[in-house]
Amino acid sequence: MAIASPLPTDCYPVHDALGQLIATAYYHTQGELLCVVWTGHITNVEVLQVAEAFLQLQALRPIRRLYNDKTTTTGDWAEAMPWLEFEWLPKAIHQGLQAIAYVLSPDISNQLISRRFADRVRPQLPIRLFFDYDKEAALGWLQAQ
């Protein structure tokens, strides 16, 4: 991970049904921060799987800040949007989530979906979008929340 931050306390890989790595979550006790770094081509199935894993992890560890890095992903996950908005987000907030820094994929279609997601989250939670060259700024913003 190319972020200048304290070393993570724990690392949690998430694999799809075929055993391919789709995301790795790095938990940082300091700041109650979870950095989720996505990889590969993702669809709504993978997004739901990682979101469920987040909720399971959040039940075990305090997570107030989420750094969501999709710089190495492509794919259309728009079908997951209603579930994320109406199921995942309320649960994540109830369990203590307070802010999200979202690093965008360079894939334009993925960016459009990510922007729609941010628009739906923003009324309930601070969220800010960043480009891949702004990872340090994303982490700095998140730590200030």
ZAMARGU-4260 file (C-alpha; in steps of 0.2 Angstrom, whole numbers, plus 5000, padded with zeros to 4 digits):
<rodrens>
0) 5000/5000/5000 | 5007/5017/4995 | 5000/5027/5009 | 5011/5035/5022 | 5002/5030/5038
5) 5006/5019/5053 | 5007/5001/5049 | 4991/4992/5049 | 4986/4981/5065 | 4978/4968/5054
10) 4976/4963/5036 | 4960/4955/5029 | 4960/4949/5011 | 4943/4946/5002 | 4942/4933/4988
15) 4928/4930/4976 | 4919/4913/4973 | 4934/4908/4962 | 4947/4912/4974 | 4953/4928/4966
20) 4958/4942/4977 | 4945/4957/4975 | 4950/4968/4990 | 4962/4969/5004 | 4957/4978/5020
25) 4970/4985/5031 | 4964/4989/5049 | 4973/5003/5058 | 4969/5004/5077 | 4976/5022/5078
30) 4961/5032/5071 | 4950/5017/5070 | 4953/5017/5051 | 4950/5004/5038 | 4959/5005/5021
35) 4951/4994/5008 | 4961/4992/4992 | 4951/4984/4978 | 4959/4975/4963 | 4953/4969/4946
40) 4936/4969/4937 | 4922/4971/4950 | 4903/4969/4948 | 4889/4971/4960 | 4892/4953/4967
45) 4910/4958/4972 | 4904/4974/4979 | 4891/4966/4990 | 4903/4953/4996 | 4916/4966/5001
50) 4903/4977/5009 | 4896/4962/5019 | 4914/4958/5025 | 4916/4976/5030 | 4900/4975/5041
55) 4907/4958/5049 | 4924/4966/5052 | 4915/4982/5059 | 4906/4971/5072 | 4923/4965/5078
60) 4933/4981/5078 | 4929/5000/5079 | 4929/5007/5062 | 4925/5026/5061 | 4934/5030/5045
65) 4934/5021/5028 | 4948/5024/5015 | 4941/5016/4999 | 4954/5014/4985 | 4947/5008/4968
70) 4962/5014/4958 | 4966/4997/4951 | 4948/4992/4947 | 4936/4992/4932 | 4918/4986/4931
75) 4900/4991/4933 | 4893/4988/4950 | 4878/5000/4948 | 4866/4986/4953 | 4873/4986/4970
80) 4868/5004/4973 | 4851/5002/4981 | 4857/4989/4993 | 4872/4999/4998 | 4861/5014/5001
85) 4847/5007/5010 | 4855/4991/5019 | 4874/4993/5020 | 4875/5012/5024 | 4863/5013/5038
90) 4871/4997/5046 | 4889/5004/5044 | 4883/5021/5052 | 4874/5012/5066 | 4890/5003/5070
95) 4901/5019/5070 | 4906/5024/5053 | 4909/5043/5052 | 4918/5047/5036 | 4923/5040/5019
100) 4938/5045/5008 | 4935/5037/4991 | 4949/5036/4979 | 4942/5034/4961 | 4946/5021/4948
105) 4954/5029/4932 | 4940/5019/4923 | 4927/5032/4918 | 4911/5021/4919 | 4917/5016/4937
110) 4920/5034/4941 | 4902/5038/4936 | 4895/5025/4947 | 4906/5030/4962 | 4900/5048/4960
115) 4882/5042/4961 | 4887/5032/4976 | 4895/5048/4984 | 4879/5058/4980 | 4868/5045/4990
120) 4880/5044/5005 | 4883/5063/5007 | 4867/5067/5015 | 4870/5055/5029 | 4889/5055/5031
125) 4905/5065/5026 | 4912/5058/5010 | 4925/5065/4998 | 4931/5059/4981 | 4949/5059/4976
130) 4959/5054/4961 | 4973/5042/4962 | 4987/5055/4962 | 4979/5062/4978 | 4980/5047/4989
135) 4990/5057/5003 | 4977/5071/5003 | 4963/5058/5004 | 4971/5050/5019 | 4974/5067/5027
140) 4956/5073/5024 | 4950/5057/5032 | 4961/5058/5047 | 4955/5075/5050 | 4937/5069/5051
</rodrens>
